[in-house]
Amino acid sequence: MAFQPIVDVRERKVFAYEALIRGLQGEGAETILPQVTVDNRYVFDQACRVKAVELASRLAMPCFVSINFLPNAVYQAATCIRATLEAARRSGFPTEQLIFEITENEQLVDKEHLKSIIREYKRQGFKTAIDDFGAGYSGLNLLAEFQPDIIKLDMALVRAIDTDPVRQAIVRGILGVCQALHIEVIAEGVETRAEFALLREFGIGLFQGFLFARPGFEQLPAVDWSALDAS
């Protein structure tokens, strides 16, 4: 696992660290995920959750850890969360510091199944998030089905947004919907000060991207706050 910070620029602190899949030598997720199949995705999903929690505890993570999960690997939400909870209790990591992210562009087999997962996670007090929002097949329709605590704007919407009126209009629309639904928004993939400045002007307070820190392999990387000092 690698960890990349999600920063709260309003309070100048780390809100969460996203746990990112890596190989044993730090290889990127693109070398690992193609090996996931229908037959092994449940075991893979469970192993990733447990590893993320154990590492978060070992690194004394003081905030949320955000863990991606595969909805199609979850056959029954209450049962499938047990290994994660056991890992948290065993390692001493607070379960109230868990966020579970669904990647929007995973083709969902059953939306009712996804809704049941989200309901169960919320019932147990976990925060839920949609990752890569705006990149998938369903877009705002997904929000009509269920409302997570957080959405993460896909980096394709963020890239060069300071010079793109179309992207600006789309993001403003998403922010309006999220404000009405009381959903927090994270801008991910932020790489330039110009992107950050515009998105901050739009009212976004949570950011993730190379502008602040690159992922750290099995470590919590330091945050570069200089973009705030320049704004």
Rosetta blueprint (number, residue, H / E / L):
1 M L
2 A E
3 F E
4 Q E
5 P E
6 I E
7 V E
8 D E
9 V L
10 R L
11 E L
12 R L
13 K E
14 V E
15 F E
16 A E
17 Y E
18 E E
19 A E
20 L E
21 I L
22 R L
23 G L
24 L L
25 Q L
26 G L
27 E L
28 G L
29 A H
30 E H
31 T H
32 I H
33 L H
34 P H
35 Q H
36 V L
37 T L
38 V L
39 D L
40 N L
41 R H
42 Y H
43 V H
44 F H
45 D H
46 Q H
47 A H
48 C H
49 R H
50 V H
51 K H
52 A H
53 V H
54 E H
55 L H
56 A H
57 S H
58 R H
59 L L
60 A L
61 M L
62 P L
63 C L
64 F E
65 V E
66 S E
67 I E
68 N E
69 F E
70 L L
71 P H
72 N H
73 A H
74 V L
75 Y L
76 Q L
77 A H
78 A H
79 T H
80 C H
81 I L
82 R H
83 A H
84 T H
85 L H
86 E H
87 A H
88 A H
89 R H
90 R H
91 S H
92 G L
93 F L
94 P L
95 T H
96 E H
97 Q H
98 L E
99 I E
100 F E
101 E E
102 I E
103 T E
104 E L
105 N L
106 E L
107 Q L
108 L L
109 V L
110 D L
111 K H
112 E H
113 H H
114 L H
115 K H
116 S H
117 I H
118 I H
119 R H
120 E H
121 Y H
122 K H
123 R H
124 Q L
125 G L
126 F L
127 K E
128 T E
129 A E
130 I E
131 D E
132 D E
133 F E
134 G L
135 A L
136 G L
137 Y L
138 S L
139 G L
140 L H
141 N H
142 L H
143 L H
144 A H
145 E H
146 F L
147 Q L
148 P L
149 D L
150 I E
151 I E
152 K E
153 L E
154 D L
155 M H
156 A H
157 L H
158 V H
159 R L
160 A L
161 I H
162 D H
163 T H
164 D L
165 P H
166 V H
167 R H
168 Q H
169 A H
170 I H
171 V H
172 R H
173 G H
174 I H
175 L H
176 G H
177 V H
178 C H
179 Q H
180 A H
181 L H
182 H L
183 I L
184 E E
185 V E
186 I E
187 A E
188 E E
189 G L
190 V L
191 E L
192 T L
193 R H
194 A H
195 E H
196 F H
197 A H
198 L H
199 L H
200 R H
201 E H
202 F L
203 G L
204 I L
205 G L
206 L E
207 F E
208 Q E
209 G L
210 F L
211 L L
212 F L
213 A L
214 R L
215 P L
216 G E
217 F E
218 E L
219 Q L
220 L L
221 P L
222 A L
223 V L
224 D L
225 W L
226 S H
227 A H
228 L H
229 D H
230 A H
231 S L
